[in-house]
Amino acid sequence: MSLPTPCLRHLTTSNYEHIYEPAEDSFLFLDALEKEAEFLKELRPDMCLEVGSGSGVVSTFIAQLLGNNTYYLCTDINPLAADTTQQTGQQNHVSLNAVVTDLTASLTRLTTQVDVLLFNPPYVVTPSEEVGSRGIEASYAGGKDGREVTDRFFPCVPRLLSPSGVFYLIAIKENKQDEIETLMRSYGLTMEVVITRRSGPEHLSVLKFTRRKL
Amino acid sequence: MKLLTHNMLTSSIIKGVKKGFPLGIAATDIKVSEVDFNPDFIKKMIPKLEWSAICEAAESIGHLDGLPKELAPDYETDEDFLKKAHHVIMEVEIKEGDLICPETGRKFPIKNGIPNMLLKEDEV
């Protein structure tokens, strides 16, 4: 079984000056979700939330996979990215509901309601000064260890996830996965590695967190 | 922005705001578009919603469209009700306008159907 990659023909190089162009990390995320397809279908999620949805390719893909029994919310701090997310959904005949917000700041009512949480974060190691933009830099600049944005988000994860909820996260080796695993374990979340791939200088992984005890 | 999304949003990130819910709506452009009716989806969404906020929001933009303000105990088997609920939470979309914090009056613009909830640093 191989699902088609969402159509992105409506986007041009001028879009990609302002939003992140899907690249190896995005495609690894799609491959991970495809690998998880049976698990995700059995989960029968009501609410799927993607943080930092950018082009919208990941949410579009999962919406095509899971269908209209799930509500798809997407956030991005970059208004142009939120627009693009919604357009990509429309082009591919799925309904994505975009909100411009910092991580999940305005979605406090989603406490324990999120069944599938997705985040391809700004994971690149950069100077701390590059973190905090609301433009394209927000899509990649991760500051120290590439963790400054994710570290702000991790405490929200146990609050957002439903009892059977699952959180998928992209990380690179420099993000120190052992530390992430220890931190998330302290929130009662177990980590597994779904898929790993080397792409140029990046050693990418998709990590999966659940409340399941291994 | 669908009213289902509106039901999930708060302005509680503003400094000093306690609940920030439900946000007021000042709509300048509303679009109603047909969405496939999926009764199972509507049934499982209703318990997640604050129903009074759905009705208040729908009424404020003139789209209560016959939706009962009280949830009947047997709503799950009432197809007519589920269709009305589907219409209000999934088909009515606010394209342009503002969301309004109920405690401070702070406005959040909705453009192209997308609410912008970003704050300035000194508001957080």
Interface residues (C-beta under 8 A of the other chain):
Chain A: D46 M47 N68 N69 T70 Y71 L73 I77 P79 A82 D83 Q86 S95 N97 A98 V99 V100 T101 D102 A105 S106 L107 T108 R109 L110 Q113 R134
Chain B: M1 K2 L4 T5 N7 M8 L9 T10 S11 S12 I13 F21 V35 D36 N38 D40 F41 K44 M45 K48 E50 K111 N112 G113 I114 P115 N116 M117 L118
